[in-house]
């Protein structure tokens, strides 16, 4: 039986996202951040473990671990 998270969702864990400055463009705006300069990443935010924040296919070239995608 799933644990109740206490938020009224019936045990479904709540995924929280927080804004982070896009490391590809340093906040200037690019295709990877939709020209906003920021991306939403799963909290707590951390640099991508594959590329150490440089940008790769695993972080969507944003430099952050677990960025929010269109499917989330």
C-alpha positions in Angstrom: 0.0 0.0 0.0 1.5 3.4 -1.0 2.4 5.8 1.8 0.2 8.9 2.2 2.2 12.0 1.5 -0.1 14.2 3.6 -1.0 16.5 0.8 -4.4 15.0 0.0 -3.2 13.3 -3.3 -3.8 9.8 -1.9 -0.2 8.7 -1.8 1.0 10.1 -5.1 4.4 11.8 -4.5 4.5 15.5 -5.4 7.3 16.5 -7.7 8.5 20.0 -7.0 10.4 22.1 -9.5 12.4 25.3 -8.9 13.8 27.8 -11.4 17.5 27.7 -12.2 19.6 29.9 -14.5 20.3 28.2 -17.8 24.0 27.3 -17.8 24.1 27.1 -21.6 23.4 30.8 -22.1 24.2 32.0 -18.6 20.7 33.6 -18.4 20.8 35.5 -21.7 18.2 33.2 -23.4 18.7 30.4 -25.8 16.8 27.6 -27.5 17.3 25.2 -24.6 15.6 27.5 -22.1 13.0 28.9 -24.6 14.7 32.3 -24.6 13.8 32.9 -20.9 17.2 32.4 -19.3 15.8 30.0 -16.7 14.8 26.4 -16.7 12.7 24.5 -14.2 14.6 21.6 -12.4 13.5 19.1 -9.9 14.1 20.4 -6.3 16.6 20.4 -4.8 18.5 21.6 -7.8 22.0 20.2 -8.6 24.4 20.2 -11.5 24.2 17.4 -14.0 26.1 14.4 -12.8 27.0 13.3 -16.4 28.6 16.6 -17.6 29.2 18.5 -14.3 27.1 21.4 -15.6 28.7 21.9 -19.0 25.7 20.6 -20.9 24.9 17.2 -22.5 22.0 15.2 -23.8 21.1 14.0 -20.3 20.4 17.5 -19.0 19.0 18.9 -22.2 22.1 21.1 -22.5 21.0 23.1 -19.6 23.7 21.9 -17.2 21.1 20.9 -14.4 20.1 17.5 -13.1 16.5 16.5 -14.0 15.2 19.5 -15.9 11.4 19.6 -16.4 10.5 18.4 -19.9 7.4 18.9 -22.0 6.2 15.4 -20.8 6.3 16.2 -17.1 
